[in-house]
Amino acid sequence: ESGVGKSTVLLDLLSSVQAKNKKARILYISSEMTKNDIGFYYKKTPAIGRVPTLLLMNYVEDGTMTSVLAQAFNDDYDIILLDSYQDVLVKLVEAEGWKAKKAESWLTGMMIRAAEENGCAILAIQHMTKGGTYAGSTYLKHATQAMIELRFDVSGHRYVEVLKNRRGGSATGKRLYYSLDASGDVIYDEERFRNMEEMRKIE
């Protein structure tokens, strides 16, 4: 959902991986931010300063966006985070003059090949509409191995929930609540999660 902290949560995850494994090759691809945005975003989410970042906006006007994207996905990265899938599709349609189906097929196919042939873990953010449905088609939803949603509950508290996991779904349907503290870190409420699991067993 908008404002729930999708980028913040995933950048925090990448930063944590990078801290634990200095040799890990990680890339954050932002389709919306410019160089001027980085300083402002860093104050809110310091994790972005610890993760190598590719700003696609730098390559839209000169017509090199597709080649830069292809190079990134064909490189030897361990993890790539694409933020966001839908915005890249819009840019491919508007800047490259592609039809929506071609853009979707090209981008998703490239992501799948990077995962299957290069062994890269691909994370992609897809926005939701105010009505709670996916922006654009559900093509990405069906192509992925796993899917999580980040939402607000009725009280306005943030949580993450695994909806789909083709490689072991024991954690699906369970809410892990989190908050964003003043320093931009993500704090997970592990005690609440354990208590909810105990209640589930009792029920």
Salt bridges, closest charged atoms under 4 A:
GLU1 OE2 - ARG151 NH1 3.81
GLU32 OE2 - HIS127 NE2 3.82
ASP75 OD1 - ARG25 NH1 3.38
ASP87 OD2 - LYS91 NZ 2.68
GLU149 OE1 - ARG151 NE 2.64
ASP153 OD2 - HIS157 ND1 3.84
GLU161 OE1 - ARG175 NE 3.86
GLU190 OE1 - ARG194 NH1 4.00
GLU197 OE1 - LYS174 NZ 3.21
GLU197 OE2 - ARG200 NE 3.19
GLU198 OE2 - LYS201 NZ 3.85
